[in-house]
Amino acid sequence: MKSTVVPGTTDTVVLPLLEQASGKRAGEHFGVGMNPEFLSEGVAIADFMSPTGSFLAGSMRRRSR
């Protein structure tokens, strides 16, 4: 699923809903990955179809086992 949302939506809306539905805590029991989009107005479709790169972010730090 792709969706563009206001910055902060993951922390203020998505994580609380996931924690409530799962009964678990983000960062302790599960992690959440994000792939923010950087699209320019007027060329969003071209940017989407031919991205120059990808940026991935996550919410959980874990030690290697």
C-alpha positions in Angstrom: 0.0 0.0 0.0 1.3 3.5 -0.8 0.0 6.5 0.9 1.2 10.0 1.5 0.5 11.3 5.0 1.4 14.3 7.1 4.7 14.0 8.9 4.2 12.6 12.4 1.2 10.4 11.4 3.1 7.2 12.1 4.0 8.2 15.6 0.7 9.9 16.5 -1.9 7.8 14.7 -0.5 4.5 13.3 1.6 3.3 16.2 -1.1 3.9 18.9 -3.6 2.0 16.8 -1.2 -0.9 16.2 -0.3 -1.0 19.9 -4.0 -1.0 20.9 -5.0 -3.7 18.4 -2.1 -6.0 19.3 -1.8 -5.4 23.0 2.0 -5.0 22.5 4.4 -2.0 22.5 6.2 -0.7 19.5 10.0 -0.8 19.9 9.7 -3.5 22.5 7.6 -6.2 20.9 7.5 -5.1 17.2 9.0 -2.6 14.8 7.5 -0.5 12.2 9.2 0.3 8.9 8.7 3.5 6.9 9.5 4.5 3.3 8.8 8.2 3.0 8.1 9.6 -0.5 9.7 12.8 -1.8 7.7 13.8 -4.8 7.9 17.1 -6.6 4.6 18.9 -7.4 3.9 18.6 -11.1 6.1 15.6 -11.7 4.8 13.2 -9.0 3.9 10.4 -11.4 7.3 10.6 -13.1 9.1 10.7 -9.7 7.0 7.6 -8.6 7.7 5.7 -11.8 11.4 6.5 -12.0 12.7 7.2 -8.5 16.3 8.3 -8.1 16.7 6.3 -4.9 15.0 5.0 -1.8 15.1 6.0 1.8 14.0 3.5 4.5 13.5 4.2 8.2 12.6 2.0 11.1 11.4 2.4 14.7 13.2 -0.4 16.5 16.8 -0.9 17.6 17.8 -4.5 18.3 21.0 -6.2 19.0 22.3 -8.8 16.6 22.0 -12.4 17.9 
